[in-house]
Amino acid sequence: MSTLSLIQLWRTVAWFVALSVFAAPNQPPGYQPLLRTGLAQVEPALDETFLMLSQLESRPGWTHFPHAILAAAVLPDRHALALRIGDLLAREHDSGAFTNRLDWHRDTYMWLEAYRLLAPRLDPPRRARWQKCLRAQIETLAADTARGESAPRLTGLFLGTSPNHYALWASTVFLGGKVFDAPAWSALGRRILSRFVREQHPDGFWGEQSTAAPTLGYNALTLSAVGVYWEHSHDPAAFEALRRSTNLHANFTYSNGQAAELLNDRNRHWFVSPWAHFAFSHFPHGRALAARSIPAELTLETLGRLAQNQLYWRPGPTGPAPNRSLQIPISLQQSGDWTVILSGLTGRAPETSPWFLDRQSHVSVYHDRLGLIVNGAPSKRQPELATFAESVALDGHAGADQVSLAYEGFTARIKAALQPDVALTFALRPHGPNPLAEVRVALQLQLHPGETLETASGRSVVLGTAPVSIDDCGPWIRHHGWTIHLPAGVSLRWPQFGYNPYRGKPDDALPYAVGLAAWRQPLVDAVVRISAP
C-alpha cells in the first residue's frame, strides 16, 4: 500500500474512532483499531530479506520503527509479531545500528515496556538476549542521566539537552530499574523525576528555555515521563503534577486537538499529539482532551504512543475543563465557538541555542468550526511578524480579558470581548523619554491555499504560490467563512513564512504560510472585529 493510501486509511479510521469516543465515553478513545491499522502495514515489511532498521526507517513516517513492538505487545493476538520485531531489534543492537540513531532512547522505552509485558512468554534464550540488549542501552542512559543530576535548573540551557529528553531518559532508567531489579537505576530515575514533580510550575508546565514560561507541545512529552513515574511509584506529588498539567493542556488545546501556538517558544505549529493521553486519563476533562486529540496521520512513533495510552488508560466519564486563572500573563476567553488567547509572555531567543523562538506575538483567535483565524505563532529575527514592530516587549501583564505590554517608546493594551463575535481593542499610549507617535501593528491571518480572499477594496484572489500584495484592503477582509473588520490603511501580504528552528531558516511549504495584515496606528484606541456566520 502506498504512503498516500496509508494516510487516507488512517484518517478514515481516526474519523470513525472520533465518532465512537462520544458514544462510549467510559472506554479508551478507540486506540485498538488504530493499532491494528498500523500493524497491518508493519507485518508484511518483516518478510523482506536482509532487513535492517535503516531500510525500514527510510520509509515515510517509519522513523522510530521500534515503536511498533509495543503496539503488538499490547494486543494479545499480535504477540508473535512483537517477538519478530524484538528479535530484529536485538540483531540491530548487536550490530551497533540501534543506538546509532537520533533519539534511540525513545525506542528503548518501547522495547522495555514490550519486554515487561511479554517476559512470561519469552523462551530463556530470547529473554536473555533481549535483556542483555536492554540492560546495555539503559546503562548508557543512566550514565547520561546522572551527568545532569546536579544541574541548577531543569532547562535546556543548564542541562545541555531538552528537559523533555532528560525526563524521558530518567523515566526509562527508572522503569528499567523496576523491571530488572536494579535499585541504583530506579533510585536515580526516582530522584530526577521527583525533582521534575517538585519543580513543575504551579500552572502545570516545565519550561524548555525558562522555568517561568511554557513550551506547550513539548510539555506533553515531559508529562509522559512523569506519567510513567507515577504508574510505577504512586508518588502522590506526581499525581498532583498530572492534575495540574492536564488542566493546562485541556484549557489550551483547541477543539481540533492542536495545542495553542501562543504558548510555545520552540515551534510555530504543533501536530495533534498522541503523547500523554494516559496521563490525562485520570481526570474527566483529560479523557475528553484525549478524545479530541487522536492524530489523523499514521507514523510508527504515533503508533507506539497510542500503544502506551492503551496500556495505561484509566477509564471513566468525560467532562469539561475547570475554569482557572494562571500565574503566567495569559488571558483565555471562550464563548460559543470562539476561543481568544492573549499573551503577555515576553522573551527573546538566546543566540546560544538554535532551538527557540522570540515571544513576539500576543493574539490568537480560534473558531471551533472555522479553525485558527489569527495565528499567534512566534518567530525569530522577523520583527515584521510581531504584533508590534518592536518585536519583543520589555514586560507583560495579563488580566481576565486583556494583556498589557511595555516597550521602549509606548505601552500597549489588547482587550478582547466575545459577545457574540470577537472584538479586539488595541490601546496604544506614549511611554518613556523618547515616546513614539505611531506604531506598526500586525496580525498573522491563517489563510488557506486554494481558497478565495476578498477585500473591501474590491480585490478577489484565489490564494496560491503567487505573491499577493494589497496596499489598502479597505475596512474588511473576508476568507474561509470569516470576516475581519480592520482599522484604516491595512495592507496584506501573502505568503509570509515564519522561522523554523529545525531548518535554521523560514519555512517554505505553503500550508505553513500566513497572510500578514498590518497597519500604522497612532497612539490611540483601534478596534478589530471578527465575525463568522
Buried (B, 14 or more C-beta within 10 A) or exposed (E): EEEEEBBEBBEEBBEEBBEBBEEEBEBBBBBBEBBBBBBEBBBEBBEEEEBBBEEBBEBEBBBBBBBBBBBBBBBEEBBEBBBBBBBBBBBBBEEEBBBEBEEBBBBBBBBBBBBBBBEEEBEEEBBEBBBEBBBBBBEBBBEBBBEBEEBEEBBBBBBEBBBBBBBBBBBBBBBBBBBBEBEEBBEBBBBBBBBBBEBBBEBBBBBBBBBBBBBBBBBBBBBBBBBBBBBBBEBEEBBBBBBBBBBBBBBBBBBEBBBBBBBBBBBBBBBBBBBBBBBBBBBBBBBBBBBBBBBBBBBBBBBBBBBBBBBBBBEBEBBEBEEEEBEBBBBBBBBEBBBBBBBBBBBBBEEEBEBBBBBBBBBBBBBBEBBBBBBBBBBBEBBEBBBBBBBBBEEBEBBEBBBBBBBEBBBBBBBBBBEEBBBBBBBBEEBEEEEBEBBBBBBBBBBBEEEEBBBBBEBEBEBEEEEBEBEBBBBBBBBBBBBBBBBEEBBBBBBBBBBBBEEEEBBEEBEBBBBBBBBBBEBEBBBBBBBBE
